[in-house]
Amino acid sequence: TLFDASISSNLFARRSSFLGTVPDPTSKYPFELWKTEVGQSTEFTDSVFKGEASAEDARFGVDVRFDGVTFEKPVWFTNIEVGELTDFQGAVFRDTVTFESSKINRDIRFTGATFEKDTNFDYLFVERFFDFNQVKVDQRFSIQYPSIGWPYFDSPVSKGPVSFEGMQTANDLDFTNATYEYSEAPFKVFLAHVDG
């Protein structure tokens, strides 16, 4: 638990295993970065999280890397802010995940990631590139009223309902080679504003 912690330099925990599934008596989640501020880089590359995890309201000054990470339980990245790169390439989310109302001041990458349960990107802000390429989404995917510089969805596979309501982008909205396999509801892109 790093509740309301302030780290002026780096936070490195590469290839770590966080095995707790029951939170500390004074915490809400077994893994918690709630309101934590990191001045430089944050890296959890190739780590495993067995219990619920939260980085709600956290601030990361430069890069934050969760590439190759496996989250076994629900995870919250609600209202986080990242100064530059946010990297979840190859990550596996076995339960629900939310990035609602988060602000990425440069790029966010999910290339090759897997989402096995509901996924929420509502009200997300990304200054430049949102790379959702070769991603697999098994259940509901929602990205309502985001503001994204360049949203790229190259070769994703969606097996659940998808909503792009209110998508705002000053550049391109790319669905190259996208696959939508959910027959019970339409693929919804409406109230969108795309300048590119």
C-alpha positions as CSV (number, residue, x, y, z in Angstrom):
1,T,0.0,0.0,0.0
2,L,1.3,3.4,-1.1
3,F,-1.7,5.5,-0.2
4,D,-1.0,9.2,-0.8
5,A,2.8,8.6,-1.1
6,S,5.1,11.1,-2.7
7,I,8.1,9.7,-4.6
8,S,10.3,12.3,-6.2
9,S,12.4,10.0,-8.3
10,N,11.6,6.5,-9.8
11,L,9.4,3.6,-8.7
12,F,10.7,0.3,-10.1
13,A,9.1,-3.1,-9.5
14,R,9.9,-5.0,-12.7
15,R,9.2,-8.7,-12.8
16,S,7.6,-8.6,-9.4
17,S,4.8,-10.8,-8.0
18,F,2.1,-9.2,-5.8
19,L,0.4,-12.3,-4.4
20,G,-1.9,-10.7,-1.7
21,T,-5.7,-11.2,-2.3
22,V,-6.9,-9.7,1.0
23,P,-6.3,-6.0,1.7
24,D,-4.5,-4.6,4.7
25,P,-7.0,-3.6,7.5
26,T,-6.4,0.1,6.6
27,S,-6.7,-0.3,2.8
28,K,-9.4,-1.0,0.3
29,Y,-7.3,-3.1,-2.1
30,P,-4.5,-5.6,-1.7
31,F,-2.4,-3.5,-4.1
32,E,-2.9,0.2,-3.8
33,L,-1.3,3.3,-5.3
34,W,-4.2,5.6,-4.5
35,K,-3.3,9.3,-4.8
36,T,0.4,8.4,-5.1
37,E,2.7,10.8,-6.9
38,V,5.8,9.6,-8.7
39,G,8.1,12.3,-10.2
40,Q,10.0,10.2,-12.7
41,S,9.4,6.8,-14.3
42,T,7.2,4.0,-12.9
43,E,7.8,0.4,-14.1
44,F,6.0,-2.8,-13.3
45,T,7.0,-4.6,-16.5
46,D,6.3,-8.4,-16.5
47,S,4.8,-8.3,-13.0
48,V,1.8,-10.3,-11.7
49,F,-1.0,-9.0,-9.5
50,K,-3.1,-11.7,-7.9
51,G,-5.5,-9.5,-6.0
52,E,-7.5,-6.3,-6.9
53,A,-5.4,-3.3,-7.7
54,S,-6.0,0.4,-7.7
55,A,-4.0,3.4,-8.9
56,E,-7.0,5.8,-8.6
57,D,-6.1,9.5,-8.6
58,A,-2.4,8.7,-9.0
59,R,0.0,11.1,-10.8
60,F,3.0,9.8,-12.8
61,G,5.4,12.5,-13.9
62,V,7.1,10.8,-16.8
63,D,6.4,7.2,-18.0
64,V,4.4,4.4,-16.4
65,R,5.0,0.9,-17.7
66,F,2.7,-2.1,-17.1
67,D,3.8,-3.9,-20.3
68,G,3.6,-7.7,-20.1
69,V,1.7,-7.5,-16.7
70,T,-1.1,-9.9,-15.7
71,F,-3.9,-8.7,-13.5
72,E,-5.9,-11.6,-12.1
73,K,-8.7,-9.5,-10.4
74,P,-10.4,-6.1,-11.1
75,V,-8.1,-3.1,-11.5
76,W,-8.8,0.7,-11.3
77,F,-6.8,3.3,-13.2
78,T,-9.5,5.9,-12.7
79,N,-8.6,9.6,-12.9
80,I,-4.8,9.0,-13.2
81,E,-2.5,11.5,-14.9
82,V,0.6,10.5,-16.8
83,G,3.2,13.0,-18.1
84,E,4.4,11.1,-21.1
85,L,4.1,7.4,-22.1
86,T,1.7,4.9,-20.7
87,D,2.5,1.4,-21.7
88,F,0.3,-1.7,-21.3
89,Q,1.5,-3.6,-24.4
90,G,1.0,-7.4,-24.0
91,A,-0.8,-6.9,-20.7
92,V,-3.5,-9.5,-19.6
93,F,-6.6,-8.2,-17.8
94,R,-8.5,-11.3,-16.5
95,D,-11.2,-9.2,-14.8
96,T,-12.7,-5.8,-15.2
97,V,-10.6,-2.7,-15.8
98,T,-11.3,1.0,-15.9
99,F,-9.3,4.0,-17.1
100,E,-12.3,6.3,-16.8
101,S,-11.6,10.1,-16.6
102,S,-7.8,9.6,-16.9
103,K,-5.4,12.0,-18.6
104,I,-2.5,10.9,-20.7
105,N,-0.3,13.9,-21.8
106,R,1.4,12.0,-24.6
107,D,0.8,8.3,-25.7
108,I,-0.9,5.2,-24.4
109,R,-0.2,1.8,-25.8
110,F,-2.1,-1.5,-25.5
111,T,-0.7,-3.4,-28.5
112,G,-1.3,-7.1,-28.1
113,A,-3.2,-6.8,-24.8
114,T,-6.0,-9.1,-23.7
115,F,-9.2,-7.9,-21.9
116,E,-11.2,-10.9,-20.6
117,K,-14.0,-8.9,-18.9
118,D,-15.6,-5.5,-19.2
119,T,-13.4,-2.6,-20.1
120,N,-14.1,1.1,-19.5
121,F,-12.2,4.0,-21.2
122,D,-15.0,6.6,-20.8
123,Y,-14.0,10.3,-20.7
124,L,-10.4,9.4,-21.4
125,F,-8.0,12.2,-22.6
126,V,-5.0,11.3,-24.7
127,E,-2.9,14.1,-26.2
128,R,-1.4,12.0,-29.0
129,F,-1.6,8.3,-29.8
130,F,-4.0,5.7,-28.4
131,D,-2.7,2.4,-29.8
132,F,-5.2,-0.4,-29.4
133,N,-3.7,-2.6,-32.1
134,Q,-4.0,-6.4,-32.2
135,V,-6.0,-6.3,-29.0
136,K,-8.5,-9.0,-27.9
137,V,-11.6,-7.9,-26.0
138,D,-13.9,-10.7,-24.8
139,Q,-16.7,-8.7,-23.2
140,R,-18.1,-5.2,-23.1
141,F,-15.8,-2.4,-24.4
142,S,-16.8,1.3,-23.7
143,I,-14.9,4.4,-24.8
144,Q,-17.6,7.1,-24.4
145,Y,-16.9,10.8,-24.8
146,P,-13.1,10.5,-25.0
147,S,-10.8,13.1,-26.4
148,I,-7.9,11.5,-28.3
149,G,-5.3,12.8,-30.7
150,W,-4.9,9.8,-32.9
151,P,-7.0,6.7,-31.9
152,Y,-5.7,3.6,-33.7
153,F,-7.7,0.3,-33.6
154,D,-5.7,-1.8,-36.1
155,S,-6.7,-5.5,-36.1
156,P,-8.5,-5.7,-32.7
157,V,-11.0,-8.5,-32.1
158,S,-14.1,-7.6,-30.1
159,K,-16.3,-10.5,-28.9
160,G,-18.7,-8.3,-26.7
161,P,-20.7,-5.1,-27.3
162,V,-18.7,-2.0,-28.2
163,S,-19.6,1.7,-27.8
164,F,-17.7,4.7,-29.3
165,E,-20.3,7.2,-28.3
166,G,-19.1,10.8,-28.4
167,M,-15.6,10.0,-29.7
168,Q,-13.6,13.3,-30.2
169,T,-10.4,13.3,-32.3
170,A,-8.6,16.1,-34.1
171,N,-7.0,13.6,-36.4
172,D,-7.7,10.0,-37.7
173,L,-10.0,7.3,-36.3
174,D,-8.6,4.1,-37.7
175,F,-10.4,0.7,-37.6
176,T,-8.2,-1.1,-40.1
177,N,-8.8,-4.9,-40.2
178,A,-11.0,-4.7,-37.1
179,T,-13.2,-7.7,-36.2
180,Y,-16.5,-7.4,-34.4
181,E,-18.0,-10.8,-33.4
182,Y,-20.9,-9.8,-31.2
183,S,-24.2,-10.5,-33.0
184,E,-26.6,-9.3,-30.4
185,A,-26.0,-5.5,-30.7
186,P,-24.6,-3.2,-33.4
187,F,-21.1,-1.8,-33.4
188,K,-21.9,1.8,-32.2
189,V,-20.0,4.9,-33.3
190,F,-22.3,7.9,-32.9
191,L,-22.2,11.5,-31.8
192,A,-18.5,11.4,-32.9
193,H,-16.4,14.3,-34.1
194,V,-13.5,13.3,-36.3
195,D,-11.5,16.1,-38.0
196,G,-9.1,13.8,-39.8
